[in-house]
């Protein structure tokens, strides 16, 4: 075997990325927010990015060390939610505080929180491009470098069982989701989990764009260039370790300039 053949037969080392490669010294400022204000911002940021379907869906935030969670009420569209509109529910979905009701679909979230200590934030809705792929049982192909943040993290629940409106149905869905970070639901939508509001919002916004890119590339009837796992590992680290904060901070600054009432 020649030296060239030996090198080509040796698996390439994953390329490093993230904070191991570079970290910013200073970042542009963003106003301090209460938990309720941060979550209200997340609703509007995702709504304006096309992630929501009118009044459908929830975002729940179970803050560290607590069993209760913040959630949106039934009847408000995501783009009109302000901080004072949010409700608090306990681990069994009973409303503890808030002006309005919360639908039984909240059990999609409560049962996942119960089984997943890592899933502090759970986002569920029916964004258009996700729903297009979910309708035909497809996961999006990673056709762009920023999609690398989902490398190894996408799963599909390949069965539609109707509305999830009870703890029992929520528990069944949670068991099928397992430890996946991002789960497409057949003929339904998507569930995105994250460590905090910033992380989960970034994942949700990016997965919808990933689906749009994958769909448009598919329409071209051309094979996309393959992105080697060797490079996706480093890019995933860079996205999740370096891009979350500037995405969130910039989105919040832009939102507050346009819609300061989100903090009310």
C-alpha positions in Angstrom: 0.0 0.0 0.0 1.4 3.4 -1.0 1.5 6.3 1.5 -1.3 8.0 -0.5 -3.5 4.9 -0.3 -2.8 4.6 3.4 -3.7 8.3 4.1 -7.0 7.9 2.1 -8.0 4.8 4.0 -7.5 6.5 7.3 -10.7 8.1 8.6 -10.3 11.9 8.6 -10.3 13.6 12.0 -13.4 15.8 12.6 -12.6 19.5 12.0 -12.7 21.5 15.3 -15.1 24.4 15.7 -17.0 26.3 18.3 -15.4 28.1 21.2 -12.4 25.8 21.0 -11.5 27.6 17.8 -12.6 31.2 18.5 -14.6 33.2 21.0 -15.7 36.8 20.8 -14.1 39.3 23.2 -17.2 41.5 23.5 -20.7 41.4 22.2 -23.3 44.2 21.3 -25.6 44.8 24.3 -29.2 43.6 24.6 -31.7 44.8 27.3 -32.1 42.7 30.4 -35.4 40.8 30.3 -37.5 39.0 32.8 -38.3 35.3 32.1 -41.8 36.3 30.9 -40.5 39.0 28.6 -37.9 36.7 27.1 -40.5 34.0 26.4 -42.9 36.6 24.9 -40.1 37.7 22.6 -39.5 34.1 21.5 -43.1 33.8 20.5 -43.0 36.8 18.3 -39.5 36.1 16.8 -40.7 32.7 15.7 -44.0 33.9 14.4 -42.4 36.6 12.3 -40.0 34.0 10.9 -42.9 31.8 9.7 -42.7 29.1 12.4 -46.2 29.5 13.8 -49.6 28.6 12.4 -52.0 31.3 13.7 -53.2 30.3 17.2 -51.8 26.8 17.1 -48.9 25.5 19.1 -47.1 26.1 22.4 -43.8 27.0 23.9 -43.2 25.8 27.4 -40.4 26.8 29.7 -39.7 24.8 32.7 -37.0 26.8 34.5 -34.2 24.9 36.3 -35.2 23.7 39.8 -38.9 24.1 39.1 -41.8 21.8 38.2 -44.1 24.5 36.9 -43.8 26.0 33.5 -44.6 29.2 31.6 -46.8 28.7 28.5 -49.0 30.7 26.1 -52.8 30.8 26.6 -55.4 29.5 24.2 -56.7 32.1 21.8 -53.8 34.4 21.2 -51.7 34.2 18.1 -48.0 34.0 18.7 -47.3 37.4 17.1 -49.6 39.2 19.5 -48.3 37.7 22.8 -46.9 40.0 25.4 -45.3 39.1 28.7 -48.4 39.6 30.8 -50.4 37.2 28.6 -48.4 34.2 29.7 -49.8 31.5 32.0 -48.1 29.3 34.5 -49.1 25.6 34.7 -48.0 22.8 37.0 -46.5 19.5 36.0 -50.0 18.1 35.4 -51.1 21.0 33.2 -53.3 22.7 35.8 -53.3 26.5 35.4 -51.7 28.2 38.4 -51.6 31.7 37.1 -52.8 33.7 34.1 -55.8 35.4 32.6 -57.0 32.7 30.2 -57.2 28.9 29.6 -54.5 26.5 28.3 -55.6 23.7 25.9 -55.2 20.0 26.7 -52.6 19.9 23.9 -50.2 21.2 26.6 -49.8 17.5 27.5 -47.5 17.2 24.5 -45.2 19.3 26.6 -45.8 18.3 30.2 -45.1 14.6 29.6 -41.9 15.4 27.6 -40.7 17.7 30.4 -41.4 14.9 32.9 -39.2 12.5 31.0 -36.5 14.8 29.8 -34.6 16.8 32.3 -32.5 18.3 29.5 -35.6 19.6 27.7 -36.1 22.8 29.7 -37.9 24.5 26.7 -40.2 22.6 24.4 -41.5 24.3 21.2 -44.3 22.8 19.1 -46.1 24.2 16.1 -46.8 23.5 12.4 -44.4 25.7 10.4 -45.1 25.4 6.7 -42.0 23.9 5.3 -41.6 21.5 8.2 -45.2 20.4 7.6 -44.6 19.9 3.9 -41.9 17.4 4.6 -43.7 15.8 7.5 -46.7 15.2 5.2 -44.6 12.8 3.1 -42.5 11.2 5.8 -39.2 13.1 4.9 -36.5 14.5 7.1 -34.7 17.4 5.5 -31.3 16.7 3.9 -28.6 18.9 5.2 -27.8 20.9 2.1 -26.2 24.0 3.7 -23.5 24.4 6.3 -25.8 25.9 8.9 -27.9 22.8 8.8 -25.0 21.0 10.4 -26.3 22.1 13.8 -28.9 19.3 13.4 -26.3 16.6 12.5 -27.4 13.5 14.3 -30.3 15.3 16.0 -33.3 14.8 13.7 -35.9 12.1 14.2 -39.3 11.2 12.7 -42.4 9.9 14.5 -43.9 8.1 11.5 -47.5 7.7 12.7 -50.4 10.1 13.0 -52.7 9.3 15.9 -54.9 12.3 16.1 -55.0 15.2 18.6 -52.9 14.8 21.7 -55.3 16.0 24.3 -54.6 13.9 27.4 -51.7 13.0 29.7 -51.9 9.4 28.5 -51.5 10.4 24.8 -48.8 12.9 25.7 -46.9 10.1 27.6 -47.2 7.8 24.6 -45.8 10.5 22.3 -43.0 11.3 24.7 -41.9 7.7 24.8 -41.7 7.6 21.0 -39.7 10.9 20.9 -37.1 9.5 23.4 -34.1 11.7 23.7 -34.3 13.3 20.2 -33.6 17.1 20.1 -35.8 17.8 17.0 -38.7 15.5 16.1 -40.9 15.7 13.0 -44.4 14.4 13.5 -46.1 12.7 10.6 -48.9 14.8 9.0 -48.6 17.2 12.0 -45.6 19.4 12.7 -42.4 19.5 14.8 -41.2 19.5 18.3 -37.9 21.3 19.2 -36.3 21.0 22.6 -33.5 23.1 24.1 -31.6 23.9 27.2 -33.1 27.5 27.4 -35.2 29.9 25.5 -32.3 31.2 23.4 -31.1 27.8 22.3 -34.6 26.4 21.5 -35.6 29.5 19.6 -32.5 29.4 17.4 -33.0 25.7 16.7 -36.7 26.2 15.8 -36.0 29.2 13.5 -33.2 27.3 11.8 -35.0 24.0 11.2 -37.8 25.7 9.2 -35.2 27.4 7.0 -33.4 24.0 6.6 -36.6 22.5 5.4 -37.2 25.3 2.8 -33.7 24.9 1.5 -34.0 21.1 1.2 -37.4 21.4 -0.5 -36.1 23.9 -3.1 -33.0 21.9 -3.8 -35.2 18.8 -4.3 -37.3 20.7 -6.8 -34.2 21.3 -8.9 -33.8 17.6 -9.5 -30.1 17.8 -8.9 -28.0 16.0 -6.3 -26.7 18.5 -3.7 -23.1 18.6 -2.9 -22.4 16.2 0.0 -21.2 17.8 3.3 -18.8 15.5 4.9 -19.5 14.6 8.6 -15.8 15.5 9.1 -16.8 19.2 8.6 -20.3 19.0 10.0 -19.0 18.2 13.5 -17.0 21.4 13.7 -19.8 23.5 12.1 -22.3 22.1 14.6 -20.1 23.2 17.5 -19.7 26.6 16.0 -23.5 27.0 15.5 -24.5 25.8 19.0 -21.6 27.4 20.9 -21.1 30.7 19.1 -24.2 31.5 17.0 -27.0 31.1 19.6 -26.3 34.4 21.5 -25.9 36.7 18.6 -29.0 35.3 16.9 -31.1 35.8 20.0 -29.7 39.2 20.9 -30.1 40.6 17.4 -33.6 39.2 17.0 -34.6 40.8 20.4 -33.1 44.2 19.5 -34.9 44.3 16.2 -38.2 43.1 17.8 -38.0 45.8 20.5 -37.5 48.5 18.0 -40.6 47.5 16.1 -42.9 46.2 18.9 -41.9 47.4 22.4 -45.3 46.3 23.7 -44.0 42.7 23.8 -42.5 43.6 27.2 -45.8 44.7 28.7 
